[in-house]
Amino acid sequence: MTQQLRRTLGVFDAVVIGLGSMVGAGIFVALGPAARAAGSGLLLGLALASVVAYCNAMSSARLAAVYPTSGGTYVYARERLGPFWGYLAGWTFVVGKTASCAAMALTVGAYVWPEQAHAVAVASVVALTALNCRGVQKSAWLTRVVVAVVLAVLAAVVVSSLGSPKADLGQLGWGGDVSAGGVLQAAGLLFFAFAGYARIATLGEEVRDPARTIPRAVPLALGIALVVYAAVAVSVLSVLGPVGLGRSGAPLADAARAAGADWLVPVVRVGAAVAALGSLLALILGVSRTTLAMSRDGHLPGALSAVHPRFQVPHRAEVAVGLVVAVVAATADVRGAIGFSSFGVLLYYTLANASAWTLCSDPSTGTPVRVTKMRMRVGRATAVCGAVGCVALAFALPGPSVATGTAVVALGALLYAVRKRTQQHKRKRA
């Protein structure tokens, strides 16, 4: 009998967990590369990323209300599109988000102790994995603290930048350096920071009344994150300008310095480290739940599907994910990890939108489900826009990220084919 997780998360906790993933380290590191790609079109790239994220969020929320169980798009694609597509969604999520975990852990190390960044990264992974094994409510409580700290730091940066005599809102306008390709690439890089709303859906088995809670929590978390990102982007651009922002390795710290608020620079460094810890915490939660779902279906070792009798968490999946992330964090480069992660996550959401498009019919018979024509049209239009946007942003990313991501996806498909062929041979022998 499959062990079920305990439903303890309400709307507030779900929103906080989503914010912990979105309003995290991404905003501290993604603005610079995005500005280099888009120039003065940075805000347009942010708007495009938010539109794609909104479409994905709505599709994910609709699916999570129908399938309120752990696993997210892995479960949705399996049920709506078939076993192979479900497996591929799980594969891209686990591999891509493992890279995200490593990137966040390395960000912690870079801010806390740059000379020992890899060691600090590994220690962070071990500590947060141990916390997650103690129960999802403890993780939700810590995420509340992280979100509060990060929002306070970001608010201080916005106020100090916009209140500075050097602030020039005229730098937000269009310039000659804007190109469609640059805007697309910036949107793909900024999407890395938006992607955390899926954490709410992947925790569906631990949410109270998921049919109501998840559709409310996902757009609420995304809307708050968008307002925060827009305010930060405008304030930083106003003091650094597109060129200065594009050259900056630590844009928020440089913005505080340019605004004359030198006292804020160390605060920003602490805030970045805390934000990365919050993102890492939520990422490990999401990857372990998808690992749990895949192990239940036999795509991963069955031992990983165990649920702790006291803490009601998939403790073996948590430990396995933590070990893999620790190894990657000890050896990986943070910039490559971010690009690779963005490619995998965008393909993951492409499958989420494809799954949502089928919600108007029974996947086994094709029989239409009884919904209003308006809801059906809006739902399908949202899914199409989300899927097209994801594909466009994925292949607008830097070439090495696209090449590596494509190779890893192909490897996953090959492993699935080998496993299926092996199972067929076993059945014939039996």
DRENTI-543908 format. One line per 2 residues: number of its first residue (from 1); their letters; for each residue x, y, z of N, C-alpha, C. Coordinates in steps of 0.001 Angstrom, whole numbers. Atoms other than C-alpha are relative to their C-alpha. Layout:
NUM	a	X:Y:Z:X:Y:Z:X:Y:Z; ...
***
This chain:
1	mt	841:-1206:0:0:0:0:873:1253:0; -778:-1231:98:1353:3460:-986:-232:875:1219
3	qq	108:-877:-1156:2122:5651:2024:-264:1430:-459; 369:-1360:361:516:9091:1812:636:1003:960
5	lr	-553:-1064:-820:1954:12362:3084:-1116:741:731; 982:-689:-828:206:14450:5726:-320:1384:-576
7	rt	427:-1302:525:-1834:17481:4558:6:1029:1131; -144:-976:-1081:-677:20365:6770:106:1447:-503
9	lg	-259:-1341:517:-149:23373:4458:-1280:699:-453; 1124:-808:441:-2766:26108:4062:432:981:-1075
11	vf	-297:-968:1059:-2920:29012:1592:1228:830:346; -1122:-856:-396:-517:31190:3570:1324:-737:-125
13	da	-1233:776:86:2108:28451:3894:374:-289:-1451; -270:300:1403:1762:27543:211:551:1227:-722
15	vv	-488:-1238:613:2207:31185:-849:1427:294:445; -1337:-277:-530:5245:31574:1413:1034:-929:-629
17	ig	-934:941:615:6880:28422:17:270:397:-1453; -197:-478:1358:6297:29721:-3517:874:1237:-52
19	lg	-824:-1211:-54:7750:33116:-2607:1435:-320:391; -1344:397:-397:10697:31430:-919:818:-498:-1174
21	sm	-691:480:1189:11524:29870:-4275:223:1114:-1013; -92:-1045:1027:10864:32949:-6444:768:1222:474
23	vg	-677:-1187:-519:11948:35896:-4289:1234:-476:755; -1201:577:-588:15291:34260:-3696:1239:537:-674
25	ag	-1295:-433:510:18798:34372:-5002:-58:436:-1451; 83:-355:1407:17639:34716:-8616:25:1495:-233
27	if	61:-1440:178:16910:38425:-8201:1350:646:298; -1313:-543:-324:20409:38956:-6776:1024:-267:-1094
29	va	-1020:383:982:22229:37294:-9676:-465:89:-1445; 479:104:1381:19973:37254:-12766:-99:1339:-718
31	lg	193:-1290:661:19581:41004:-13433:1187:395:-868; -1190:-357:767:23182:41485:-14595:71:-696:-1349
33	pa	-19:693:1296:23259:38758:-17273:-1167:376:-906; 1163:-384:803:19741:39737:-18384:205:1378:-621
35	ar	-268:-1341:539:20801:43386:-18799:1055:-53:-1100; -1001:149:1059:23842:42304:-20821:-646:-490:-1293
37	aa	669:544:1184:21516:40422:-23171:-960:1003:-623; 1090:-836:517:18691:42959:-23476:298:1487:-3
39	gs	-272:-1429:-81:20308:46326:-22681:-1161:738:635; 1105:-775:-557:17610:48918:-22121:-1350:-681:-202
41	gl	1230:789:118:15034:46262:-23068:-198:-961:1146; 78:908:-1143:15502:44603:-19678:-1423:-123:537
43	ll	1355:43:-552:12037:45563:-18427:-955:-738:-930; 823:758:943:10499:44182:-21601:258:-1493:152
45	gl	-333:1401:-255:12361:40917:-20977:-667:-504:1267; 670:370:-1243:11001:40903:-17421:-1489:-199:-224
47	al	1434:120:287:7465:41478:-18712:-290:-1284:-770; 197:1218:783:7827:38650:-21243:139:-1239:882
49	as	-190:1136:-914:9171:36269:-18597:-1201:-162:920; 1144:69:-918:6261:37162:-16311:-1247:-523:-709
51	vv	1156:498:754:3679:36500:-19059:92:-1508:-170; -190:1446:151:5140:33061:-19768:-191:-696:1348
53	ay	152:589:-1330:5353:32367:-16037:-1463:-36:427; 1421:-32:-366:1719:33419:-15565:-766:-1113:-717
55	cn	676:1078:745:528:31067:-18317:339:-1360:601; -412:1264:-614:2557:28247:-16803:-658:-204:1361
57	am	581:88:-1338:1257:29040:-13331:-1472:-372:-63; 1424:310:125:-2368:28956:-14449:-211:-1451:-444
59	ss	104:1397:429:-1868:25650:-16255:332:-942:1149; -404:840:-1127:-74:24187:-13232:-1073:-21:1084
61	ar	1031:-78:-1030:-2794:25392:-10856:-1220:-837:-382; 1147:790:460:-5569:23835:-12960:292:-1491:125
63	la	-371:1419:-74:-3706:20542:-13124:114:-469:1446; -177:392:-1401:-2837:20521:-9413:-1330:-178:708
65	av	1319:146:-603:-6512:20963:-8518:-631:-1343:-376; 539:1291:452:-7350:17828:-10537:809:-1159:549
67	yp	-895:1062:-477:-4321:15801:-9384:773:495:1222; -629:-535:-1206:-3566:16876:-5784:931:-1006:680
69	ts	-931:966:-547:-607:14553:-5234:1423:470:-260; -1383:-402:190:3178:14809:-5038:475:-350:-1405
71	gg	-587:308:1289:5130:14993:-8277:-158:1078:-1044; 160:-1094:944:3827:18054:-10128:-220:-472:-1422
73	ty	213:276:1416:4099:17909:-13919:339:-1436:-371; -245:1427:249:5530:14395:-13764:-1317:-769:49
75	vy	1299:672:-139:2109:13227:-12553:-970:477:-1082; 951:-532:965:144:15561:-14850:254:-560:-1403
77	ar	-328:486:1340:1978:14532:-18026:-228:-1508:-107; 238:1448:10:1799:10853:-17075:-1479:-304:-180
79	er	1434:255:52:-1968:11034:-16591:-651:539:-1268; 654:-632:1136:-2780:13339:-19506:616:-360:-1351
81	lg	-692:220:1274:-153:12543:-22165:525:-1414:-178; -506:1362:92:1122:9072:-21318:1256:-193:830
83	pf	-1132:300:-877:3892:7324:-19348:1324:625:-450; -1290:-530:463:6798:8433:-21567:119:1494:276
85	wg	-59:-1442:-207:5913:12128:-21397:53:351:1478; -105:-204:-1436:5398:11872:-17658:1417:-219:484
87	yl	-1387:283:-368:8796:10283:-17284:922:1137:-437; -872:-1050:520:10393:12959:-19487:-147:1292:813
89	ag	209:-1173:-857:8796:15719:-17389:735:-166:1321; -705:255:-1253:10117:14114:-14215:1505:72:-177
91	wt	-1438:-3:277:13558:13648:-15771:523:1434:-129; -469:-1371:193:13878:17277:-16914:-84:807:1288
93	fv	135:-732:-1259:12626:18537:-13554:1102:-380:983; -983:448:-986:14893:16408:-11372:1407:426:-400
95	vg	-1344:-362:446:17995:16999:-13498:185:1515:10; -123:-1451:53:17319:20698:-14099:11:638:1379
97	kt	76:-602:-1334:16377:21477:-10520:1145:-448:910; -1213:375:-726:19331:19506:-9174:1102:1004:-309
99	as	-957:-1046:368:21472:21976:-11131:-344:1313:702; 412:-1210:-718:19420:24803:-9586:424:-58:1468
101	ca	-415:178:-1398:20066:23407:-6113:1486:285:162; -1445:-221:-73:23790:23347:-6784:344:1475:-184
103	am	-256:-1423:231:23686:26915:-8132:-324:824:1242; 371:-740:-1204:21886:28169:-5031:983:-274:1140
105	al	-969:333:-1046:24268:26319:-2712:1319:730:-236; -1242:-703:318:27262:27817:-4522:-145:1503:203
107	tv	237:-1420:-265:25663:31270:-4252:166:303:1484; -203:-153:-1447:25530:30821:-481:1490:57:310
109	ga	-1436:39:-251:29206:29888:-479:709:1243:-479; -662:-1172:565:30182:32819:-2692:-199:1241:860
111	yv	278:-1173:-827:28545:35349:-348:525:-157:1430; -397:218:-1394:29423:33744:2989:1516:-95:149
113	wp	-1440:242:-112:33018:32618:2374:529:-321:-1390; -371:219:1400:34198:33089:-1232:1173:-953:-193
115	eq	-1176:865:147:37528:31311:-668:-326:-1478:216; 414:1386:-275:35708:28160:516:-1442:-208:-465
117	ah	1384:23:470:32559:28460:-1594:-551:-1410:-137; 486:1367:205:32323:24769:-2465:-260:-706:1332
119	av	178:635:-1307:32771:23644:1153:-1254:527:689; 1194:-585:-603:30120:26073:2390:-1256:-500:-722
121	av	1140:488:776:27806:24942:-416:-407:-1399:446; 294:1378:-431:28083:21293:612:-593:-5:1403
123	as	517:-65:-1376:27533:22154:4290:-1446:504:8; 1363:-527:77:24405:24147:3359:-978:-1077:-440
125	vv	858:1080:491:22974:21205:1431:-268:-1014:1098; 154:985:-1070:23587:18818:4319:-946:520:1083
127	al	830:-573:-1068:22006:21161:6887:-1463:94:-409; 1391:-162:426:18869:21884:4839:-667:-1340:-291
129	ta	563:1340:188:18394:18243:3888:-428:-585:1343; 349:480:-1338:18444:17371:7588:-1259:690:515
131	ln	1192:-729:-433:15864:20092:8267:-1244:-526:-707; 1144:504:753:13565:18852:5487:-453:-1368:502
133	cr	337:1338:-504:13711:15345:6940:-772:61:1314; 715:-141:-1274:12197:16705:10168:-1463:373:-186
135	gv	1416:-295:234:8908:17634:8486:-186:1267:-803; 224:-1123:891:7478:20036:5928:-441:1256:752
137	qk	413:-1185:-750:5990:22337:8588:1207:783:502; -1218:-690:-433:9486:23094:9942:625:735:-1174
139	sa	-527:-659:1189:10600:23871:6396:-816:1239:-327; 861:-1142:274:7585:26170:5909:265:1133:987
141	wl	-284:-1024:-1015:8375:27977:9188:1288:734:-330; -1264:-644:335:11998:28615:8166:-148:853:-1257
143	tr	199:-759:1224:10850:29766:4725:-654:1337:297; 618:-1277:-386:8664:32439:6389:1070:990:443
145	vv	-1075:-871:-489:11747:33837:8136:851:494:-1163; -834:-353:1142:13791:33771:4915:-692:1040:-870
147	va	739:-932:851:11073:35524:2884:-65:1382:657; 75:-1285:-698:10696:38236:5538:1325:758:-86
149	vv	-1321:-638:59:14452:38929:5605:289:523:-1404; -306:-378:1380:14802:38993:1817:-851:1188:-447
151	la	865:-1120:384:11797:41287:1300:449:1300:666; -485:-1205:-692:13202:43696:3894:1249:551:-686
153	vl	-1227:-437:684:16597:43797:2133:-335:618:-1352; 372:-528:1312:15009:44311:-1290:-697:1354:132
155	aa	676:-1278:-233:12789:47082:85:1011:1107:296; -1032:-988:-317:15863:48847:1481:753:428:-1252
157	vv	-688:-331:1253:17588:48657:-1922:-871:906:-866; 917:-791:823:14520:50036:-3721:-110:1426:537
159	vs	172:-1333:-599:14036:52934:-1281:1278:821:-142; -1256:-750:73:17722:53908:-1203:338:391:-1438
161	sl	-319:-297:1404:18078:53739:-5008:-917:1082:-561; 937:-976:539:14914:55630:-5934:86:1340:731
163	gs	-135:-1240:-765:15574:58183:-3180:1325:692:-186; -1321:-586:211:19114:58861:-4361:-49:1135:-1015
165	pk	-74:-1076:1003:19963:62120:-6191:479:-506:-1363; -523:547:1249:21651:59930:-8810:-1059:-778:-789
167	ad	1042:762:684:18404:58147:-9680:-504:750:-1212; 448:-611:1249:17393:58837:-13277:-933:-984:-700
169	lg	982:902:600:14180:57198:-14442:14:70:-1521; -123:-77:1445:15000:58339:-17979:824:-1140:-581
171	ql	-819:1125:455:17426:55392:-18155:-826:-1265:-225; 836:1178:172:14471:53014:-18219:-519:-122:-1426
173	gw	574:-4:1336:13541:53933:-21793:757:-874:-969; -612:805:1057:14368:52161:-25041:1262:683:-510
175	gg	-1237:-498:593:17843:52524:-26517:303:-750:-1277; -357:625:1264:19601:51509:-29687:557:-1401:142
177	dv	-623:1310:-207:21014:48342:-28098:-1017:-1122:150; 1045:1000:-232:17679:46505:-27940:-202:-839:-1264
179	sa	309:905:1104:17104:43438:-30136:-985:-1045:494; 981:1019:-378:14372:40811:-30194:690:-1211:620
181	gg	-725:1148:-544:16917:38055:-29619:515:259:1399; -492:-351:-1333:18402:39900:-26653:-1098:-10:1039
183	vl	1140:-13:-926:14996:40422:-25074:-432:-1422:328; 366:1406:-230:14153:36729:-25523:987:-682:935
185	qa	-1000:632:-864:17443:35650:-23963:-92:520:1425; 167:-573:-1339:16946:38040:-21048:-1203:-617:699
187	ag	1191:608:-589:13456:36655:-20499:283:-1428:441; -343:1372:-383:14845:33109:-20479:839:-42:1264
189	ll	-836:-44:-1197:17472:34053:-17887:-801:435:1222; 818:-457:-1118:14950:35922:-15732:-1035:-1038:419
191	ff	956:1052:-341:12573:32961:-15910:558:-912:1083; -648:788:-1049:15105:31138:-13710:-467:454:1380
193	af	429:-534:-1295:14020:33430:-10876:-1492:-188:243; 1453:118:-141:10279:33039:-11570:-471:-1431:277
195	ag	508:1370:115:10114:29251:-11741:-435:-637:1318; 285:641:-1278:9563:28642:-8015:-1454:-270:313
197	ya	1411:234:-325:5758:28725:-8143:-382:-1473:-150; 310:1432:163:5840:25066:-9225:152:-763:1307
199	ri	-201:699:-1266:6953:24179:-5719:-1321:-219:714; 1313:151:-621:3369:24720:-4566:-707:-1220:-556
201	at	670:1135:637:2070:22191:-7078:663:-1323:355; -682:1257:-296:4758:19585:-6367:-242:-454:1438
203	lg	333:354:-1385:3750:19689:-2687:-1499:-277:159; 1457:150:-20:112:18979:-3620:-524:-999:990
205	ee	460:1034:-928:-105:15900:-1409:61:460:1452; -136:-513:-1366:772:18007:1662:-799:1288:221
207	vr	811:-1213:-78:-1688:20873:1002:-1428:-348:406; 1392:200:-399:-5054:21085:2748:-934:525:-1085
209	dp	995:-394:999:-8044:21249:377:688:509:-1276; -814:-454:1136:-5735:21362:-2686:-804:553:-1162
211	ar	797:-478:1123:-8566:21917:-5181:-281:1497:109; 213:-1436:-206:-9104:25376:-3648:1298:714:343
213	ti	-1203:-663:-503:-5757:26129:-1998:999:290:-1107; -1043:-170:1007:-3417:25595:-4954:-369:1050:-1050
215	pr	336:-1046:977:-5347:27661:-7565:17:1410:592; -78:-1318:-638:-5444:30518:-5028:1442:380:296
217	av	-1363:-299:-445:-1837:30243:-3830:942:303:-1161; -948:-165:1110:-73:29987:-7213:-43:1410:-595
219	pl	-7:-1359:573:-1264:33262:-8832:317:1079:1030; -306:-981:-1038:-1009:35099:-5507:1511:113:200
221	al	-1454:-11:-168:2643:34078:-5032:683:616:-1214; -601:-534:1219:3464:34870:-8660:-202:1506:-103
223	gi	271:-1429:67:1786:38296:-8480:882:802:944; -865:-690:-968:3717:39289:-5349:1432:38:-519
225	al	-1369:65:512:6990:38129:-6910:203:973:-1155; -124:-902:1144:6332:40113:-10092:105:1457:454
227	vv	-60:-1366:-521:5677:43332:-8153:1373:285:604; -1319:-167:-622:8892:42826:-6167:1084:119:-1066
229	ya	-1014:-25:1049:10975:42072:-9281:-33:1303:-791; 123:-1231:775:9613:45066:-11191:553:1184:784
231	av	-490:-1105:-832:10335:47437:-8289:1520:-24:97; -1458:112:-108:13887:46118:-7882:660:355:-1326
233	av	-599:-267:1309:14620:46221:-11628:-20:1495:-319; 113:-1438:265:13357:49813:-11963:989:790:854
235	sv	-880:-754:-899:15312:51025:-8930:1469:-188:-357; -1400:267:337:18579:49344:-9945:370:646:-1335
237	ls	-254:-655:1285:18304:50570:-13547:127:1512:158; 9:-1464:-147:17660:54113:-12322:1337:542:481
239	vl	-1290:-490:-505:21071:54352:-10611:1199:-558:-773; -1123:596:728:23260:52011:-12694:-115:177:-1508
241	gp	201:-44:1436:21710:52309:-16143:183:-1383:-612; -110:1333:622:21534:49389:-18599:1439:-485:-144
243	vg	-1397:405:206:25290:49399:-19333:655:-364:1326; -584:283:-1306:26362:49605:-15697:-567:-1258:622
245	lg	628:1209:-536:23860:46921:-14692:519:-1233:-717; -495:1138:762:25053:44647:-17494:1416:-390:372
247	rs	-1388:281:-379:28647:44929:-16293:136:-467:1439; -77:268:-1438:27808:44312:-12637:-102:-1484:310
249	ga	87:1374:-476:28501:40982:-10971:-890:-126:1221; 871:-35:-1185:26560:41996:-7844:-858:1255:-98
251	pl	730:-1230:331:23954:44462:-9137:-661:700:1170; 689:-669:-1103:22043:45089:-5919:988:680:934
253	ad	-1033:-620:-830:25201:45744:-3911:576:1231:-710; -524:-1138:743:26523:48012:-6676:-1005:1147:-48
255	aa	1029:-1037:-2:23201:49861:-6808:-11:737:1336; -35:-639:-1320:23355:50516:-3050:1219:913:121
257	ra	-1220:-812:-49:26929:51773:-3419:-151:1252:-871; 190:-1142:897:26022:53993:-6375:-976:1017:570
259	ag	982:-899:-608:23121:55437:-4405:537:698:1238; -600:-623:-1175:25506:56454:-1622:-343:-691:1300
261	ad	379:739:-1217:24196:53827:830:1006:-1124:235; -1044:1005:-201:27507:52077:1560:-315:-935:1169
263	wl	354:822:-1156:26111:50826:4866:-874:-1190:-398; 931:1034:429:23631:48736:2892:697:-1161:-712
265	vp	-693:1031:783:26261:46766:939:157:-1307:778; -96:1275:-733:27033:44198:3688:-1362:-608:307
267	vv	1349:509:-233:23311:43927:4400:-496:-763:-1223; 391:672:1239:22725:43032:751:710:-1343:-119
269	rv	-735:1269:69:25434:40368:956:-651:-1051:893; 681:938:-911:23735:38792:3970:-1351:-404:-582
271	ga	1304:301:596:20356:39067:2254:109:-977:-1148; -193:917:1116:21706:37314:-840:259:-1419:493
273	av	-283:1328:-555:23053:34441:1254:-1262:-630:583; 1247:504:-574:19762:34104:3136:-978:-393:-1101
275	aa	897:297:1120:17815:34247:-141:379:-1308:-678; -459:1238:628:19948:31495:-1636:-339:-1212:867
277	lg	374:1097:-905:19358:29352:1454:-1491:-312:-115; 1439:222:140:15600:29874:1123:-342:-701:-1290
279	sl	243:652:1287:15652:28936:-2552:447:-1454:44; -522:1369:-87:17778:25878:-1827:-933:-893:809
281	la	929:761:-837:15397:24759:912:-1228:-432:-798; 1203:309:767:12353:24971:-1367:306:-909:-1183
283	li	-367:837:1132:14188:23391:-4308:157:-1455:409; -179:1376:-470:15207:20321:-2308:-1353:-631:302
285	lg	1358:502:-244:11576:19988:-1194:-645:-478:-1300; 658:329:1253:10327:20025:-4788:622:-1197:-707
287	vs	-673:1102:691:12952:17672:-6251:-255:-1321:716; 218:1241:-741:12487:15126:-3470:-1415:-533:-202
289	rt	1391:464:205:8691:15032:-4032:-174:-587:-1393; 52:599:1328:9125:14401:-7754:731:-1336:-8
291	tl	-720:1273:-139:11680:11715:-6888:-895:-1050:645; 951:893:-656:9076:10187:-4570:-1009:-544:-1007
293	am	1014:419:969:6463:10115:-7342:585:-947:-1045; -622:852:1015:8876:8603:-9886:382:-1359:563
295	sr	-341:1289:-614:9992:5918:-7444:-1252:-850:214; 1256:735:-149:6352:4985:-6800:-386:-712:-1298
297	dg	345:575:1294:6029:4288:-10535:1090:-900:-564; -1048:912:446:9240:2295:-10787:1063:604:-879
299	hl	-1028:-638:817:11282:4862:-12752:1280:233:787; -1135:-101:-896:13585:5220:-9754:-128:-1115:1041
301	pg	69:1091:-982:14464:2678:-7003:-1179:131:959; 1194:-8:-840:11375:1711:-5005:258:407:1435
303	al	-323:-369:-1382:13183:2290:-1703:-184:1491:245; 123:-1445:-153:12964:6044:-2351:-1435:446:248
305	sa	1408:-359:-215:9163:5937:-2003:-413:-94:1466; 326:147:-1424:9338:5319:1758:-336:1353:625
307	vh	409:-1197:-744:7604:7855:4023:280:-246:1481; -376:168:-1407:8926:8392:7549:-1254:-110:865
309	pr	1220:200:-790:6349:7067:10068:-298:1123:988; 221:-1072:-981:6856:9965:12492:-144:1366:-662
311	fq	-16:-1337:582:7665:13029:10356:-817:109:-1280; 867:19:1181:5540:11989:7361:618:740:-1187
313	vp	-696:-561:1154:8128:13034:4775:722:-1134:-726; -745:1035:741:9865:11017:2001:1495:86:323
315	hr	-1339:-241:-531:13077:10841:4023:1107:-601:-868; -1042:596:843:14984:8484:1722:191:800:-1279
317	ae	-110:-854:1187:14193:10615:-1311:722:1301:344; -675:-1216:-449:15289:13695:655:1508:-218:90
319	va	-1428:282:-188:18627:12093:1569:679:-252:-1343; -587:296:1311:19232:10798:-1965:217:1278:-800
321	vg	-127:-1274:710:18564:14225:-3494:1108:838:614; -1039:-772:-676:20760:15879:-871:1402:-473:-352
323	lv	-1318:547:340:23662:13543:-1649:417:397:-1417; -318:-357:1389:23459:14176:-5404:329:1490:-110
325	va	-232:-1445:55:23201:17949:-4936:1346:353:630; -1276:-268:-661:26160:17916:-2536:1182:-313:-916
327	vv	-1079:366:936:28316:16137:-5117:120:1034:-1113; -22:-1001:1073:27309:18581:-7873:527:1330:519
329	aa	-435:-1276:-574:27829:21575:-5583:1503:8:280; -1425:85:-282:31334:20331:-4775:850:120:-1258
331	ta	-784:60:1242:32337:20231:-8440:-450:965:-1093; 593:-731:1123:30073:22495:-10552:383:1476:-21
333	dv	-153:-1441:184:30288:26070:-11879:-1391:629:16; 1337:-554:-216:27377:28315:-10893:-619:561:-1277
335	rg	567:-604:1214:26974:30100:-14248:-531:-1060:-960; 475:1078:864:26739:26896:-16252:-1218:-684:575
337	ai	1138:654:-653:24338:25437:-13699:-1295:773:-231; 1205:-816:189:21899:28349:-14089:-551:-154:-1420
339	gf	452:135:1382:21770:28132:-17892:-589:-1368:-282; 492:1359:197:21356:24358:-17879:-1334:-202:704
341	ss	1243:127:-757:18664:24570:-15215:-1157:675:-723; 1067:-727:698:16670:27171:-17169:-517:-796:-1190
343	fg	415:771:1170:16630:24981:-20283:-883:-1178:421; 778:1151:-451:15406:21901:-18390:-1354:392:553
345	vl	1252:-424:-619:12754:23798:-16446:-986:511:-1050; 892:-490:1050:11365:25488:-19568:-615:-1162:-789
347	ly	573:1181:658:10936:22090:-21258:-1020:-677:913; 923:567:-995:9278:20825:-18073:-1357:714:-63
349	yt	1250:-750:53:6706:23624:-18261:-679:-106:-1357; 622:265:1301:6162:22985:-21959:-926:-1207:114
351	la	822:1197:-204:4875:19541:-20946:-1168:289:942; 1108:-378:-884:2796:21114:-18157:-1118:671:-805
353	na	1007:-667:828:1040:23342:-20691:-680:-969:-952; 596:1006:877:534:20440:-23098:-1003:-853:771
355	sa	914:777:-837:-1068:18494:-20233:-1259:793:306; 1152:-849:-317:-3314:21419:-19303:-923:150:-1207
357	wt	814:-133:1207:-4498:21697:-22919:-1000:-1150:-127; 875:1174:109:-6030:18204:-22611:-1062:-57:1088
359	lc	941:75:-1113:-8052:19030:-19483:-1452:91:-440; 1377:-109:496:-11100:19654:-21633:-521:-1319:-549
361	sd	473:1302:463:-11300:15968:-22563:613:-1096:842; -502:1166:-713:-10827:12544:-20986:1171:-575:-794
363	ps	-1160:437:761:-7275:11418:-21938:-107:-1419:-533; 91:1392:434:-8291:7754:-22302:-1016:-194:-1125
365	tg	1054:184:995:-11389:8245:-24455:-164:1182:-942; 192:-1197:815:-11190:11792:-25818:-1343:648:216
367	tp	1334:-544:-256:-14690:12454:-24438:110:1376:664; -92:-1339:-598:-15187:16170:-23677:-478:3:1449
369	vr	395:-194:-1380:-15359:17138:-20012:-994:1158:44; 1058:-1011:-53:-18367:19254:-18999:526:1280:652
371	vt	-405:-1320:-464:-16975:22796:-18692:-606:1021:-957; 558:-1026:869:-18208:26096:-20076:941:252:-1172
373	km	-819:-260:1185:-17027:27070:-23551:1036:1085:277; -935:-1080:-303:-15434:30239:-22165:1195:-527:790
375	rm	-1098:563:-789:-13407:28335:-19554:891:-882:-860; -768:883:861:-12346:25812:-22172:915:821:-912
377	rv	-793:-818:910:-11177:28539:-24584:1133:717:737; -1024:-707:-774:-9335:30516:-21909:1091:-969:451
379	gr	-973:984:-454:-7687:27396:-20511:915:-460:-1118; -820:462:1121:-6523:26205:-23923:881:1119:-550
381	at	-812:-1128:474:-5352:29673:-25011:1185:241:930; -1075:-164:-970:-3335:29996:-21809:1054:-1076:-167
383	av	-938:1107:159:-1787:26567:-22323:846:149:-1265; -736:-185:1256:-838:27312:-25951:1031:1120:141
385	cg	-926:-1121:-194:710:30677:-25036:1174:-413:892; -1059:456:-894:2643:29057:-22196:975:-932:-689
387	av	-872:967:680:3970:26206:-24343:881:680:-1035; -777:-714:1021:5026:28463:-27220:1060:885:649
389	gc	-943:-854:-702:6654:30890:-24803:1155:-777:589; -1057:822:-595:8584:28142:-23030:1011:-465:-1044
391	va	-896:480:1063:9983:26714:-26266:856:1148:-531; -743:-1153:519:10959:30171:-27541:1100:430:963
393	la	-1003:-432:-980:12740:31110:-24306:1095:-1048:171; -992:1068:-180:14458:27710:-23998:1073:54:-1082
395	fa	-961:29:1097:16077:27907:-27425:612:1361:-292; -667:-1302:70:16961:31592:-27012:1128:107:1010
397	lp	-1069:3:-1000:19301:30707:-24125:1361:-156:-682; -1333:168:600:23089:30676:-24697:207:-1400:-580
399	gp	-207:1253:719:24253:27944:-27103:454:-1173:854; -446:1136:-811:26157:25794:-24566:-1100:-571:892
401	sv	1102:472:-841:23102:25617:-22298:-989:-825:-810; 932:724:864:20880:24542:-25191:586:-1345:-404
403	at	-634:1243:443:23381:21933:-26421:67:-1025:1128; -98:923:-1140:23973:20425:-22977:-1374:-499:421
405	gt	1352:387:-385:20285:20454:-22127:-615:-997:-964; 543:920:1004:19312:18769:-25382:623:-1385:153
407	av	-685:1283:-164:21923:16054:-24818:-511:-759:1221; 475:649:-1223:20695:15364:-21283:-1426:-520:-177
409	va	1364:458:270:17059:15156:-22428:28:-1258:-865; -135:1179:857:18103:12714:-25157:476:-1207:805
411	lg	-469:1087:-864:19948:10640:-22551:-1149:-557:829; 1149:461:-769:16806:10496:-20428:-936:-849:-830
413	al	860:773:887:14745:9297:-23385:604:-1360:-306; -688:1270:266:17352:6632:-24137:-112:-951:1187
415	ly	113:833:-1203:17309:5358:-20551:-1411:-573:134; 1383:479:-55:13511:5119:-20697:-207:-1141:-992
417	av	161:1040:1023:13675:3103:-23931:687:-1289:420; -730:1192:-452:16281:738:-22490:-761:-705:1107
419	rk	754:593:-1109:14255:212:-19317:-1263:-704:-502; 1224:595:523:11054:-464:-21266:301:-1287:-762
421	rt	-372:1192:756:12815:-2935:-23572:376:-1135:945; -385:1013:-988:14291:-4747:-20557:-1231:-615:659
423	qq	1231:507:-610:10851:-5027:-18959:-755:-925:-953; 680:846:983:9406:-6461:-22179:660:-1364:-109
425	hk	-716:1275:54:12102:-9135:-22310:-315:-860:1228; 306:731:-1228:11390:-10080:-18676:-1385:-608:-66
427	rk	1362:533:110:7684:-10459:-19426:-44:-1191:-945; -25:1114:949:8407:-12715:-22416:577:-1263:630
429	ra	-619:1151:-663:10649:-14946:-20333:-934:-600:1048; 924:485:-1035:8021:-15146:-17605:-1140:-779:-636
***
